[in-house]
């Protein structure tokens, strides 16, 4: 009985558990950089690991090699990379460099033998592809799951219990996104989400669904996190030469357009106001975006024309949130005789990739899309200018989209323009506050891991 209880206690405090295979660094493809090689060895050995690596550190290469070596040491089987729409072209290009064959599938009936398969999140979410068929699974840019809604997000991550080897690869999340991190731990099978919540967190009585670390548990929490998640901002974090990994200057410019703030709205109680409130909630912010759309499109074209005057050969990315905005952007560019590749969620995935390939080949000037669709996982640093034709409270969407061009591999300073109405000052203030907190906490996490 004593031995059983001792084992129970040891299991409660055991952090660094491994589920994978011990491999030699020499087994990793020589094309990988030293920091990528080290992370692949660590991930394959662990069997259930998260690679939280900064934008441009090579998560695509690392996932492909991790799955290849995992299958080789397991003795065969099928591996699956689940990624956002449009990102499979990135995997196909990198897999070719490594001599790895990948196949894109949308449903279980598409499977044909062992090997590495690629699919989109929608195929798994909608039940078309049975994940129990796979020996290993890697979630690429898993933070996109948040856009599916909380319930789907949690259900999705809980559906991989029969898969022996599980991996997550996404850009470094803010260390204070506690629920996201805990759900990843649950997906990996590192710790039950309920157990993690009870062990490390106290409820915030002043704000629903807000978690606060117990002060005496903070160090333990981050040590636990470091046992299954690698937070890497630079090769230097792992003791390697970081030459060539110095990011160029990043400029974020805000442009305020002035719209009429008088308010003729009357609520259901018959109460009205003279001016619209600049402190907007999510619903009000969406309505405000429609009211200021024409003015924001005018400002966008001012930026576009200035960029064209400076360099006719350069390209641009135009981010939007509403379908009406996307329509208006297309009309404005067409009126100036400018070509574009406009990507929408209603398009067939093959057409999405055709348009992306068209822009990447330099055949069109502007790439138009929504951050929720194209802001994750894409390498778009062939250009260095992006414009948010509108802004929202979704800081994650904004920072992910910004890093499509400001990432390792970018050789020029980048400029991102944020266009907002004078009625959206609260949105801009919230974004700035979250950005500062993200940078501070990211550095704190790096220091702790070191």
N, C-alpha and C positions, 0 to 999 in steps of 0.2 A: 504493500500500500504506500509505503514511504517512497519507494522508487518511482511509482506511478505519479505521485504528487510532485516529486522532484522534476520528473520529465515534463509534467504539466507547467510548472513554473519556468523551466528552461525554455519551453516553447513560447511562453508569453513574452520573454525578454529577448529571444533570439532574433537578431536583425538580419544578418548577412546570410540569407539562405540562397542556395544555388539549385537550379533545376536543369541546368544544361550540360555542356560537355567542355572539358578542359582541352584547349587547343594551343598550338604553338604559334607565335607571331609569324613564323615563316610560312604558315599555311594561308595567310591573307594575301590576296592578289597584290603584286608589287606596285601596281598603279596607284594604290591608296597612299595618302600622306601618312606620316608617323602618327599624328593625333587620331586619324581615322582608323588606322591599324589597331591602336591601343583600345579604342572604344569598341571595335568589332570583337577583339579577344575578350574583353570584359563582358560584352553582351552575350556572346555565345556561351561563355562559361556560366553566366547567371541563368540563361534560359528564359528569364522573364525580367526584362529590363526596359527602362525609359531613357531615350537619348534626347535630352533637352539641349540642343546645340544651336548656337546663334546662326542667324541667316547667312548662308553661303559657306558653312563649314563642311558641307558634303554629306548631308543626311541620306540622300538618295543612294550614293555609293555604299554607305555604311549599312543601310537596310538590305540591299541586294547581297552584299557579302555575308552579312549575318545570317540571312536565310539560306544562302548556298551552303555555308559551312555547317549550319544546324542540320540541314537535311542530309549532308554527307556523313556526319557523325551519327545521326539517328539511324542511318541505313536506308535512306530513301523517303518517299512521301511527297505530299503536295504542300506548298507554301503559298500564302496569299498576302499580297500588299493591297491594302484598302486606302484609296487616295481620293482627293477632290476631283471633280470634273476638270478635264483638260491637262491634268498633271501626268497622265500616262505617257505623254510624248517625252517628258523629262526622263522618266524611268527607262523608256525604250532606248533613248540616246545614250544614257549612262550604262545600261546593261550591255549594249553593243561594245562599248569601250572595254568592258570587263570580260567579254566573250560569254555572257550569260544569256540564255534564251528565255524570254518572257512571253506569256500569252495573255491577252485581254479577254475577260469573260464577263458576261452579264447574268448568267443563270447556271444552275447546277448541271444542266444537260450539256453545257459547253465544255465541261471538264473532260480531258482526254489524257490520262496517264500522269505520272509523277512530273514534278518540276515546279517552277515559280510562276504563279498567276497574278494578274493585276485586275482589280475591279474598282468601281466607284462606291462611295458610301451608300448611295441610293439603292443599289442592287441588294445590299445586305439589309438595309433598313426595311425595305419593302418585302423581304422574304423570298426573293427570287434565287438567291444563292445561299446554300446551306453551309455554314462555317464549320460544322462538325466533320466535313469531308477533309479538313486540312490538319496537317501535323504542326504547322507553325503559321502565325499570323502577325503582321506588322501594320499598325495604324499610322499612316503618314498624315501629318498635319491634323492630328486628332482634335485639336481645339475647334475645328469646323463643326464638330458635333453639337456645339452649343446652339448653333443656328437651327437645329432640328427641334428645339424645345426641350425643356428639362426632363419630361417624362420619357421621350424617345431616347434622349441622351443616356439616361440611367439604364433603360431597358437594353439598349444597344450594348453598352459596356458589360452588362451582366450575362450576355448570351454566348460567351466564349469558354465556358467552364470545361468543355471536353477537349479543348485544344491544348496540347502539352506545352508548347513554346509560344510565348506571347511577347510582343515588343510594341513600344510606342516611340515614335520619332516626330518631334515637333519643335518649333523654335522655342527658346527659353520662355516658359510662362512666368508671370509675376509670382514670386514666392508667397504672396498673400492671397492667391487664388486657391484657398485651402480646399474648397469642395472639388474643384477640378483635379487637383493633385490626388485627393483621396479617392476619387472615382477611378483615376488611372491605377492606383494601388489595388483597388478592387478588381479591375479588369485583369491586371497581371497576376492576381492571386497572392499578392504579397501580404495583404491584410484585409480582412473584411471591413467594408466601409463603416458599418455600425460600430465595430470595435475601435477603429481609428478615431471616430468622432468622440467616443466615450473616453478614450485614453488621453487624447491631447487637447480637447477643446471644451470651452464653456460657452453656453448660449448667451447671446447679447440680448438682454431684455428690452433694450431701447430700439432694436431694429430687427425685424423678422428675417430669418434665414441667414443672419450674420454670425460668423464664427470668430471667436477670440481664443488665441492660444493661452492655456494656463501659463502664467509667468514661469513657474518652476519646471514646466515641461518644454520650454522653447528649445533649449539645446538638444534635448532628447529627440524632439520632433525633427530637427534638421539633420541630426546624425542618422536617424531612421530613413529620412528622405535620401540622404547620400548613399545609403546602402543599396538602393535599387534604381536611383535616378542620377544620371550624370548631367550636371548643369555646367556647360562649357561655353564660355564667351569668346575664347581665343585658344589657339594651340599652346600658348604660353601657360594656360591653366594646367596643362598636363606636362609641363616642363620641356616643351618643344619650341623650336625656332618659330617666331611669329612673323618673320619677314614676308612681306606681301599681304599680310592680314591687317594692315592699318587701314581702317575705313576712311574714305575721303570726307571732306566737309559735307555736312547735311544742313541745308537751309529749309526752314519751314516758314512760309510767308502767308499771312492772313490778309484777306481782302474783304472789306465790309461794303456791302451795297445797301443803299438807303431806300427803304420802302415806306409807304404811308402807314403810320402806326395808329391812326384813328380807328376806333372799333365801333362797328354798328351792330355787333352781335348782342342778342338778348337771350338770357338763359331761360329755363323753363319756369322760373319764378318771376319772370318779367323784369329781372335786373339787368342793366346794361352798364357799360363803362365808356369812358372817353378814349382810352388808349389800350391797345393790346399789351398783355403782360410779357415782358422779356424773359421772365423766369418760367420757361416752358416745360411741361411734362412731355412724355413720349408721344401721346396722342396729339397734343397741341403742336409739338415740333413738326410732326408729319404734315399737319394742315398748313403750318407756316411755310414749309418748303414749297408748297404749291403756289402760295400767294407771292413768293419772291422769285419764282422760277425764271420769269422773263428777264429780270434784272441780273440774275446770276449768269444766265446764258450770255448776255451782253458782256459781262466781265470776263467770262471764259474766252470769248472771241478776242477780246483785247489782249489777253495773255497769249493766245495762239498766234495772233498776228505779230506780236513782238518777238516770239520765238522764231517764227518763220523768217522774219527780217534778219535775225541774228545768224541763222543757219538753216538754209533750205533743205539740207540733207538729213537733219535730225528728226527723230520721231517723238511722239508724246503719248502719254496714257491719260485718259479722261475717266475718272471714277464718278459714278452716280448711284442713287439709291432707289429712285422711282422709275417705272416704265415711261411715264410722261417725260421725265428728264432725259431719258435715253433717246426718245423720239425727237425731242427738241434739239439735243446735241447733234444728232444725225442731220437734221434739217439745216442747222446753222453751218455745219462743215460743208455740206453739199452746196449751199448758197455761195460759199467762197471757193468752190471747185476743189475741195480737199478730200482725199480718199480716206477710208476708214475700214476697220474690221470691228464690227459691233457684235458682241457676244451676249446672248440672252439664255436664261434658264429654259425657255420653251423650245430651244433648238435641239435637234438630235445630237448626241455626243460626238458623232463623227463630223457633223457640220461645225460644232464648236472647235474641234481640233483643226479642221481645215482653215477656219478663219484665224486661229492663233498662229498656225504655221505660215499663213499668208503674211501676217504682220511681222512675225519673226524673220521672215525672208526679206523684209524691207519693201514689200510690194505695196503696202498701204502706209499712210502717215500716222493715223491715230488708232489706238486700241481703246475701245469703249466697253465698259463693263461695270458690274457691281462688285465691291470688295467681298461680299459674302460668297461670290462665285469664283472670282479670279484672284482674290487677295491672298490665297493660301497656296504655298508650295511652288509658285511659278517663278522662273528665273527670267526677269524682264530687264536686266541691267544693261541691255544694249542701248537703252535710252536713259536719260538722266533728268527728265522733267515729267512731273505728274501734276494733275489738277483734280482736286475734289470739287466737283461742281456744286456739291452740297455737303454739309457735315451732319453727323448724328451723334448721339450719346455713346454709341458703340466704340469705345476706345480700342478694343481688340481688333475690330475690322479696320480701323484707321491705321494702327501701328503695323498690322500685317501687310496692308496695301503699301504703306510707305516703304517697307523693306523689300518690296518686289524690285525696286531700283537701288536702294541703299543697302547693299549687302557685300560680303566679301566677293571679289571679282569685279566690282565696279571700279573703273579707273578714273572717273571724273567726279567733280563735286556734283551733288544732286540738289535739285530744287523741287519742293512740293508746295503747291498753292492750295490753301483752304479758303474757299469762297463762302461767305455767310452773310445773312441779312442783319441789319441793326437790331432786329427783334430776337436774334439768336445769340446774344452775348453770353447768356448763361451756359449755353452748349459749349462755346469756345472756352469759357473759364473752367468748365468741368474737364474738358479734354486736356488742358494744360496742367491741371492739378493731378490727373491720373498719370500723365506722362512723367511728371517729376517724381511721383511716388514709385512708378514702375522702374525708372532708372536707379533710384536710391535703393530699392529693395533688391534689384538685380545685382547691384554691386555688393550689397550685404551678403547675398547668397553665395556669390563667387568667393568672397573672403572666407566665409564659413567652410566651404568645400575645400579651399586651399589649406 
